[in-house]
Amino acid sequence: MVFTVFYVSRSLLHGTEASAHVQDIIDRSTRWNASMGVTGALAFTERHFAQSIEGDEDTIRALMARIENDQRHTNVTIRRARPETD
């Protein structure tokens, strides 16, 4: 069963550093997600992040713990966390 989490957060990135940090997030997560069977989508508006991730529940919960502690954003608010059924 696939477990899905959707969250939003407030970005702490500013100015020209934002693009480099977001690219770093994309580069690292693409490699890690592929190795762990995680899929998802990330949106960044320069003020906020929104992300949906899905995969094995234990993997997603561990990933969310890392995401919640990432210093590039704050106010991580989980909007949905549930198993997906067909």
Jmol script that loads the backbone (N, CA, C; Angstrom):
load data "model"
ATOM      1  N   MET A   1       0.839  -1.177   0.000  1.00  0.00           N
ATOM      2  CA  MET A   1       0.000   0.000   0.000  1.00  0.00           C
ATOM      3  C   MET A   1       0.890   1.248   0.000  1.00  0.00           C
ATOM      4  N   VAL A   2       0.496   2.220  -0.761  1.00  0.00           N
ATOM      5  CA  VAL A   2       1.233   3.479  -0.877  1.00  0.00           C
ATOM      6  C   VAL A   2       0.726   4.465   0.173  1.00  0.00           C
ATOM      7  N   PHE A   3       1.669   5.114   0.853  1.00  0.00           N
ATOM      8  CA  PHE A   3       1.339   6.119   1.855  1.00  0.00           C
ATOM      9  C   PHE A   3       1.676   7.488   1.274  1.00  0.00           C
ATOM     10  N   THR A   4       0.758   8.442   1.395  1.00  0.00           N
ATOM     11  CA  THR A   4       0.934   9.773   0.820  1.00  0.00           C
ATOM     12  C   THR A   4       0.911  10.839   1.901  1.00  0.00           C
ATOM     13  N   VAL A   5       1.820  11.799   1.780  1.00  0.00           N
ATOM     14  CA  VAL A   5       1.838  12.972   2.656  1.00  0.00           C
ATOM     15  C   VAL A   5       1.872  14.211   1.769  1.00  0.00           C
ATOM     16  N   PHE A   6       1.036  15.172   2.119  1.00  0.00           N
ATOM     17  CA  PHE A   6       1.065  16.489   1.475  1.00  0.00           C
ATOM     18  C   PHE A   6       1.259  17.515   2.580  1.00  0.00           C
ATOM     19  N   TYR A   7       2.265  18.375   2.400  1.00  0.00           N
ATOM     20  CA  TYR A   7       2.515  19.409   3.405  1.00  0.00           C
ATOM     21  C   TYR A   7       2.798  20.743   2.733  1.00  0.00           C
ATOM     22  N   VAL A   8       2.673  21.794   3.513  1.00  0.00           N
ATOM     23  CA  VAL A   8       3.072  23.140   3.101  1.00  0.00           C
ATOM     24  C   VAL A   8       3.979  23.701   4.186  1.00  0.00           C
ATOM     25  N   SER A   9       4.857  24.644   3.797  1.00  0.00           N
ATOM     26  CA  SER A   9       5.750  25.273   4.764  1.00  0.00           C
ATOM     27  C   SER A   9       6.123  26.664   4.283  1.00  0.00           C
ATOM     28  N   ARG A  10       6.687  27.436   5.179  1.00  0.00           N
ATOM     29  CA  ARG A  10       7.134  28.793   4.838  1.00  0.00           C
ATOM     30  C   ARG A  10       8.630  28.757   4.575  1.00  0.00           C
ATOM     31  N   SER A  11       9.023  29.265   3.424  1.00  0.00           N
ATOM     32  CA  SER A  11      10.426  29.282   3.033  1.00  0.00           C
ATOM     33  C   SER A  11      11.219  30.282   3.867  1.00  0.00           C
ATOM     34  N   LEU A  12      12.447  29.906   4.194  1.00  0.00           N
ATOM     35  CA  LEU A  12      13.388  30.807   4.844  1.00  0.00           C
ATOM     36  C   LEU A  12      14.490  31.227   3.876  1.00  0.00           C
ATOM     37  N   LEU A  13      14.329  30.862   2.604  1.00  0.00           N
ATOM     38  CA  LEU A  13      15.319  31.191   1.575  1.00  0.00           C
ATOM     39  C   LEU A  13      15.033  32.568   1.014  1.00  0.00           C
ATOM     40  N   HIS A  14      16.096  33.309   0.740  1.00  0.00           N
ATOM     41  CA  HIS A  14      15.930  34.669   0.252  1.00  0.00           C
ATOM     42  C   HIS A  14      16.844  34.943  -0.931  1.00  0.00           C
ATOM     43  N   GLY A  15      16.373  35.791  -1.816  1.00  0.00           N
ATOM     44  CA  GLY A  15      17.193  36.306  -2.908  1.00  0.00           C
ATOM     45  C   GLY A  15      17.810  35.242  -3.778  1.00  0.00           C
ATOM     46  N   THR A  16      19.050  35.492  -4.173  1.00  0.00           N
ATOM     47  CA  THR A  16      19.722  34.614  -5.123  1.00  0.00           C
ATOM     48  C   THR A  16      20.049  33.251  -4.532  1.00  0.00           C
ATOM     49  N   GLU A  17      20.133  33.146  -3.216  1.00  0.00           N
ATOM     50  CA  GLU A  17      20.429  31.848  -2.610  1.00  0.00           C
ATOM     51  C   GLU A  17      19.291  30.855  -2.799  1.00  0.00           C
ATOM     52  N   ALA A  18      18.078  31.329  -2.983  1.00  0.00           N
ATOM     53  CA  ALA A  18      16.917  30.447  -3.088  1.00  0.00           C
ATOM     54  C   ALA A  18      17.048  29.472  -4.242  1.00  0.00           C
ATOM     55  N   SER A  19      17.425  29.947  -5.412  1.00  0.00           N
ATOM     56  CA  SER A  19      17.533  29.065  -6.584  1.00  0.00           C
ATOM     57  C   SER A  19      18.540  27.950  -6.360  1.00  0.00           C
ATOM     58  N   ALA A  20      19.688  28.286  -5.792  1.00  0.00           N
ATOM     59  CA  ALA A  20      20.718  27.272  -5.539  1.00  0.00           C
ATOM     60  C   ALA A  20      20.235  26.241  -4.525  1.00  0.00           C
ATOM     61  N   HIS A  21      19.555  26.686  -3.480  1.00  0.00           N
ATOM     62  CA  HIS A  21      19.054  25.762  -2.472  1.00  0.00           C
ATOM     63  C   HIS A  21      17.967  24.849  -3.044  1.00  0.00           C
ATOM     64  N   VAL A  22      17.072  25.410  -3.818  1.00  0.00           N
ATOM     65  CA  VAL A  22      16.006  24.594  -4.409  1.00  0.00           C
ATOM     66  C   VAL A  22      16.614  23.581  -5.369  1.00  0.00           C
ATOM     67  N   GLN A  23      17.596  23.981  -6.152  1.00  0.00           N
ATOM     68  CA  GLN A  23      18.251  23.029  -7.060  1.00  0.00           C
ATOM     69  C   GLN A  23      18.929  21.917  -6.262  1.00  0.00           C
ATOM     70  N   ASP A  24      19.533  22.256  -5.147  1.00  0.00           N
ATOM     71  CA  ASP A  24      20.154  21.249  -4.284  1.00  0.00           C
ATOM     72  C   ASP A  24      19.110  20.263  -3.760  1.00  0.00           C
ATOM     73  N   ILE A  25      17.963  20.780  -3.343  1.00  0.00           N
ATOM     74  CA  ILE A  25      16.873  19.917  -2.875  1.00  0.00           C
ATOM     75  C   ILE A  25      16.465  18.956  -3.985  1.00  0.00           C
ATOM     76  N   ILE A  26      16.291  19.473  -5.188  1.00  0.00           N
ATOM     77  CA  ILE A  26      15.874  18.643  -6.321  1.00  0.00           C
ATOM     78  C   ILE A  26      16.924  17.584  -6.628  1.00  0.00           C
ATOM     79  N   ASP A  27      18.192  17.984  -6.704  1.00  0.00           N
ATOM     80  CA  ASP A  27      19.265  17.036  -7.029  1.00  0.00           C
ATOM     81  C   ASP A  27      19.361  15.912  -6.010  1.00  0.00           C
ATOM     82  N   ARG A  28      19.373  16.272  -4.733  1.00  0.00           N
ATOM     83  CA  ARG A  28      19.505  15.255  -3.683  1.00  0.00           C
ATOM     84  C   ARG A  28      18.270  14.364  -3.601  1.00  0.00           C
ATOM     85  N   SER A  29      17.097  14.974  -3.664  1.00  0.00           N
ATOM     86  CA  SER A  29      15.878  14.177  -3.507  1.00  0.00           C
ATOM     87  C   SER A  29      15.640  13.270  -4.704  1.00  0.00           C
ATOM     88  N   THR A  30      16.030  13.693  -5.886  1.00  0.00           N
ATOM     89  CA  THR A  30      15.853  12.837  -7.066  1.00  0.00           C
ATOM     90  C   THR A  30      16.628  11.541  -6.895  1.00  0.00           C
ATOM     91  N   ARG A  31      17.879  11.642  -6.476  1.00  0.00           N
ATOM     92  CA  ARG A  31      18.699  10.435  -6.276  1.00  0.00           C
ATOM     93  C   ARG A  31      18.169   9.591  -5.121  1.00  0.00           C
ATOM     94  N   TRP A  32      17.914  10.237  -3.973  1.00  0.00           N
ATOM     95  CA  TRP A  32      17.472   9.495  -2.799  1.00  0.00           C
ATOM     96  C   TRP A  32      16.112   8.854  -3.038  1.00  0.00           C
ATOM     97  N   ASN A  33      15.187   9.627  -3.588  1.00  0.00           N
ATOM     98  CA  ASN A  33      13.833   9.111  -3.815  1.00  0.00           C
ATOM     99  C   ASN A  33      13.850   7.899  -4.739  1.00  0.00           C
ATOM    100  N   ALA A  34      14.643   7.953  -5.796  1.00  0.00           N
ATOM    101  CA  ALA A  34      14.711   6.827  -6.726  1.00  0.00           C
ATOM    102  C   ALA A  34      15.230   5.578  -6.018  1.00  0.00           C
ATOM    103  N   SER A  35      16.212   5.742  -5.151  1.00  0.00           N
ATOM    104  CA  SER A  35      16.774   4.579  -4.459  1.00  0.00           C
ATOM    105  C   SER A  35      15.826   4.016  -3.406  1.00  0.00           C
ATOM    106  N   MET A  36      14.899   4.830  -2.913  1.00  0.00           N
ATOM    107  CA  MET A  36      13.993   4.413  -1.839  1.00  0.00           C
ATOM    108  C   MET A  36      12.565   4.133  -2.310  1.00  0.00           C
ATOM    109  N   GLY A  37      12.310   4.280  -3.602  1.00  0.00           N
ATOM    110  CA  GLY A  37      10.964   4.026  -4.116  1.00  0.00           C
ATOM    111  C   GLY A  37       9.958   5.107  -3.762  1.00  0.00           C
ATOM    112  N   VAL A  38      10.437   6.337  -3.615  1.00  0.00           N
ATOM    113  CA  VAL A  38       9.576   7.470  -3.264  1.00  0.00           C
ATOM    114  C   VAL A  38       9.330   8.299  -4.517  1.00  0.00           C
ATOM    115  N   THR A  39       8.091   8.731  -4.699  1.00  0.00           N
ATOM    116  CA  THR A  39       7.760   9.648  -5.785  1.00  0.00           C
ATOM    117  C   THR A  39       7.082  10.874  -5.189  1.00  0.00           C
ATOM    118  N   GLY A  40       7.019  11.942  -5.981  1.00  0.00           N
ATOM    119  CA  GLY A  40       6.360  13.122  -5.470  1.00  0.00           C
ATOM    120  C   GLY A  40       6.545  14.319  -6.361  1.00  0.00           C
ATOM    121  N   ALA A  41       6.082  15.447  -5.846  1.00  0.00           N
ATOM    122  CA  ALA A  41       6.181  16.712  -6.566  1.00  0.00           C
ATOM    123  C   ALA A  41       6.417  17.817  -5.554  1.00  0.00           C
ATOM    124  N   LEU A  42       7.292  18.772  -5.931  1.00  0.00           N
ATOM    125  CA  LEU A  42       7.628  19.899  -5.065  1.00  0.00           C
ATOM    126  C   LEU A  42       7.286  21.192  -5.783  1.00  0.00           C
ATOM    127  N   ALA A  43       6.610  22.093  -5.084  1.00  0.00           N
ATOM    128  CA  ALA A  43       6.334  23.436  -5.610  1.00  0.00           C
ATOM    129  C   ALA A  43       7.000  24.450  -4.684  1.00  0.00           C
ATOM    130  N   PHE A  44       7.589  25.490  -5.293  1.00  0.00           N
ATOM    131  CA  PHE A  44       8.263  26.537  -4.536  1.00  0.00           C
ATOM    132  C   PHE A  44       7.845  27.878  -5.106  1.00  0.00           C
ATOM    133  N   THR A  45       7.365  28.784  -4.239  1.00  0.00           N
ATOM    134  CA  THR A  45       6.863  30.080  -4.715  1.00  0.00           C
ATOM    135  C   THR A  45       7.721  31.254  -4.258  1.00  0.00           C
ATOM    136  N   GLU A  46       8.884  30.997  -3.711  1.00  0.00           N
ATOM    137  CA  GLU A  46       9.784  31.970  -3.098  1.00  0.00           C
ATOM    138  C   GLU A  46       9.338  32.363  -1.700  1.00  0.00           C
ATOM    139  N   ARG A  47       8.116  32.086  -1.338  1.00  0.00           N
ATOM    140  CA  ARG A  47       7.628  32.315   0.025  1.00  0.00           C
ATOM    141  C   ARG A  47       7.241  31.014   0.713  1.00  0.00           C
ATOM    142  N   HIS A  48       6.826  30.037  -0.077  1.00  0.00           N
ATOM    143  CA  HIS A  48       6.323  28.786   0.482  1.00  0.00           C
ATOM    144  C   HIS A  48       6.794  27.587  -0.336  1.00  0.00           C
ATOM    145  N   PHE A  49       6.804  26.458   0.339  1.00  0.00           N
ATOM    146  CA  PHE A  49       6.976  25.163  -0.301  1.00  0.00           C
ATOM    147  C   PHE A  49       5.656  24.415  -0.162  1.00  0.00           C
ATOM    148  N   ALA A  50       5.370  23.575  -1.119  1.00  0.00           N
ATOM    149  CA  ALA A  50       4.279  22.607  -1.017  1.00  0.00           C
ATOM    150  C   ALA A  50       4.811  21.335  -1.655  1.00  0.00           C
ATOM    151  N   GLN A  51       4.570  20.226  -1.000  1.00  0.00           N
ATOM    152  CA  GLN A  51       5.099  18.974  -1.534  1.00  0.00           C
ATOM    153  C   GLN A  51       4.151  17.834  -1.241  1.00  0.00           C
ATOM    154  N   SER A  52       4.043  16.955  -2.213  1.00  0.00           N
ATOM    155  CA  SER A  52       3.333  15.701  -2.054  1.00  0.00           C
ATOM    156  C   SER A  52       4.359  14.599  -2.272  1.00  0.00           C
ATOM    157  N   ILE A  53       4.444  13.661  -1.340  1.00  0.00           N
ATOM    158  CA  ILE A  53       5.355  12.528  -1.479  1.00  0.00           C
ATOM    159  C   ILE A  53       4.602  11.249  -1.194  1.00  0.00           C
ATOM    160  N   GLU A  54       5.036  10.175  -1.845  1.00  0.00           N
ATOM    161  CA  GLU A  54       4.371   8.898  -1.631  1.00  0.00           C
ATOM    162  C   GLU A  54       5.366   7.760  -1.740  1.00  0.00           C
ATOM    163  N   GLY A  55       5.071   6.708  -1.002  1.00  0.00           N
ATOM    164  CA  GLY A  55       5.913   5.520  -0.977  1.00  0.00           C
ATOM    165  C   GLY A  55       5.527   4.660   0.213  1.00  0.00           C
ATOM    166  N   ASP A  56       6.451   3.800   0.617  1.00  0.00           N
ATOM    167  CA  ASP A  56       6.258   2.960   1.785  1.00  0.00           C
ATOM    168  C   ASP A  56       6.058   3.842   3.022  1.00  0.00           C
ATOM    169  N   GLU A  57       5.115   3.490   3.886  1.00  0.00           N
ATOM    170  CA  GLU A  57       4.784   4.355   5.027  1.00  0.00           C
ATOM    171  C   GLU A  57       5.975   4.631   5.938  1.00  0.00           C
ATOM    172  N   ASP A  58       6.741   3.609   6.292  1.00  0.00           N
ATOM    173  CA  ASP A  58       7.889   3.835   7.176  1.00  0.00           C
ATOM    174  C   ASP A  58       8.907   4.765   6.520  1.00  0.00           C
ATOM    175  N   THR A  59       9.130   4.597   5.235  1.00  0.00           N
ATOM    176  CA  THR A  59      10.066   5.452   4.508  1.00  0.00           C
ATOM    177  C   THR A  59       9.574   6.892   4.473  1.00  0.00           C
ATOM    178  N   ILE A  60       8.291   7.073   4.208  1.00  0.00           N
ATOM    179  CA  ILE A  60       7.722   8.425   4.135  1.00  0.00           C
ATOM    180  C   ILE A  60       7.746   9.090   5.507  1.00  0.00           C
ATOM    181  N   ARG A  61       7.448   8.371   6.547  1.00  0.00           N
ATOM    182  CA  ARG A  61       7.482   8.962   7.901  1.00  0.00           C
ATOM    183  C   ARG A  61       8.911   9.370   8.271  1.00  0.00           C
ATOM    184  N   ALA A  62       9.905   8.555   7.926  1.00  0.00           N
ATOM    185  CA  ALA A  62      11.299   8.906   8.197  1.00  0.00           C
ATOM    186  C   ALA A  62      11.711  10.125   7.373  1.00  0.00           C
ATOM    187  N   LEU A  63      11.275  10.174   6.123  1.00  0.00           N
ATOM    188  CA  LEU A  63      11.577  11.319   5.266  1.00  0.00           C
ATOM    189  C   LEU A  63      10.934  12.586   5.819  1.00  0.00           C
ATOM    190  N   MET A  64       9.704  12.501   6.286  1.00  0.00           N
ATOM    191  CA  MET A  64       9.041  13.676   6.858  1.00  0.00           C
ATOM    192  C   MET A  64       9.773  14.185   8.097  1.00  0.00           C
ATOM    193  N   ALA A  65      10.332  13.296   8.887  1.00  0.00           N
ATOM    194  CA  ALA A  65      11.103  13.737  10.053  1.00  0.00           C
ATOM    195  C   ALA A  65      12.308  14.563   9.604  1.00  0.00           C
ATOM    196  N   ARG A  66      12.960  14.143   8.528  1.00  0.00           N
ATOM    197  CA  ARG A  66      14.087  14.915   7.990  1.00  0.00           C
ATOM    198  C   ARG A  66      13.608  16.248   7.422  1.00  0.00           C
ATOM    199  N   ILE A  67      12.518  16.223   6.686  1.00  0.00           N
ATOM    200  CA  ILE A  67      11.973  17.442   6.079  1.00  0.00           C
ATOM    201  C   ILE A  67      11.587  18.445   7.155  1.00  0.00           C
ATOM    202  N   GLU A  68      10.932  17.987   8.204  1.00  0.00           N
ATOM    203  CA  GLU A  68      10.490  18.890   9.268  1.00  0.00           C
ATOM    204  C   GLU A  68      11.664  19.568   9.979  1.00  0.00           C
ATOM    205  N   ASN A  69      12.823  18.956   9.966  1.00  0.00           N
ATOM    206  CA  ASN A  69      14.000  19.523  10.624  1.00  0.00           C
ATOM    207  C   ASN A  69      14.900  20.309   9.670  1.00  0.00           C
ATOM    208  N   ASP A  70      14.534  20.409   8.417  1.00  0.00           N
ATOM    209  CA  ASP A  70      15.340  21.138   7.431  1.00  0.00           C
ATOM    210  C   ASP A  70      15.284  22.635   7.743  1.00  0.00           C
ATOM    211  N   GLN A  71      16.439  23.252   7.840  1.00  0.00           N
ATOM    212  CA  GLN A  71      16.545  24.661   8.220  1.00  0.00           C
ATOM    213  C   GLN A  71      16.187  25.638   7.103  1.00  0.00           C
ATOM    214  N   ARG A  72      15.847  25.145   5.927  1.00  0.00           N
ATOM    215  CA  ARG A  72      15.504  26.032   4.810  1.00  0.00           C
ATOM    216  C   ARG A  72      14.039  26.454   4.818  1.00  0.00           C
ATOM    217  N   HIS A  73      13.275  25.901   5.765  1.00  0.00           N
ATOM    218  CA  HIS A  73      11.870  26.295   5.877  1.00  0.00           C
ATOM    219  C   HIS A  73      11.397  26.133   7.309  1.00  0.00           C
ATOM    220  N   THR A  74      10.206  26.664   7.577  1.00  0.00           N
ATOM    221  CA  THR A  74       9.622  26.588   8.912  1.00  0.00           C
ATOM    222  C   THR A  74       8.106  26.404   8.769  1.00  0.00           C
ATOM    223  N   ASN A  75       7.448  26.206   9.886  1.00  0.00           N
ATOM    224  CA  ASN A  75       5.982  26.052   9.901  1.00  0.00           C
ATOM    225  C   ASN A  75       5.512  24.942   8.964  1.00  0.00           C
ATOM    226  N   VAL A  76       6.147  23.795   9.047  1.00  0.00           N
ATOM    227  CA  VAL A  76       5.727  22.647   8.234  1.00  0.00           C
ATOM    228  C   VAL A  76       4.363  22.193   8.739  1.00  0.00           C
ATOM    229  N   THR A  77       3.388  22.239   7.856  1.00  0.00           N
ATOM    230  CA  THR A  77       2.024  21.857   8.215  1.00  0.00           C
ATOM    231  C   THR A  77       1.575  20.717   7.316  1.00  0.00           C
ATOM    232  N   ILE A  78       1.373  19.567   7.914  1.00  0.00           N
ATOM    233  CA  ILE A  78       0.910  18.414   7.144  1.00  0.00           C
ATOM    234  C   ILE A  78      -0.584  18.556   6.917  1.00  0.00           C
ATOM    235  N   ARG A  79      -0.960  18.578   5.664  1.00  0.00           N
ATOM    236  CA  ARG A  79      -2.372  18.721   5.290  1.00  0.00           C
ATOM    237  C   ARG A  79      -3.051  17.374   5.061  1.00  0.00           C
ATOM    238  N   ARG A  80      -2.244  16.388   4.666  1.00  0.00           N
ATOM    239  CA  ARG A  80      -2.811  15.052   4.438  1.00  0.00           C
ATOM    240  C   ARG A  80      -1.700  14.036   4.675  1.00  0.00           C
ATOM    241  N   ALA A  81      -2.037  12.977   5.393  1.00  0.00           N
ATOM    242  CA  ALA A  81      -1.131  11.859   5.604  1.00  0.00           C
ATOM    243  C   ALA A  81      -2.005  10.609   5.708  1.00  0.00           C
ATOM    244  N   ARG A  82      -1.971   9.802   4.670  1.00  0.00           N
ATOM    245  CA  ARG A  82      -2.858   8.634   4.677  1.00  0.00           C
ATOM    246  C   ARG A  82      -2.427   7.601   3.642  1.00  0.00           C
ATOM    247  N   PRO A  83      -2.856   6.373   3.863  1.00  0.00           N
ATOM    248  CA  PRO A  83      -2.625   5.355   2.839  1.00  0.00           C
ATOM    249  C   PRO A  83      -3.574   5.607   1.664  1.00  0.00           C
ATOM    250  N   GLU A  84      -3.083   5.349   0.494  1.00  0.00           N
ATOM    251  CA  GLU A  84      -3.921   5.510  -0.704  1.00  0.00           C
ATOM    252  C   GLU A  84      -4.468   4.152  -1.086  1.00  0.00           C
ATOM    253  N   THR A  85      -5.736   4.114  -1.371  1.00  0.00           N
ATOM    254  CA  THR A  85      -6.370   2.872  -1.798  1.00  0.00           C
ATOM    255  C   THR A  85      -6.855   3.033  -3.220  1.00  0.00           C
ATOM    256  N   ASP A  86      -6.830   1.958  -3.932  1.00  0.00           N
ATOM    257  CA  ASP A  86      -7.294   2.011  -5.331  1.00  0.00           C
ATOM    258  C   ASP A  86      -8.788   1.986  -5.431  1.00  0.00           C
TER     259      ASP A  86
END
end "model"
wireframe off; spacefill off
backbone 0.3
color backbone group
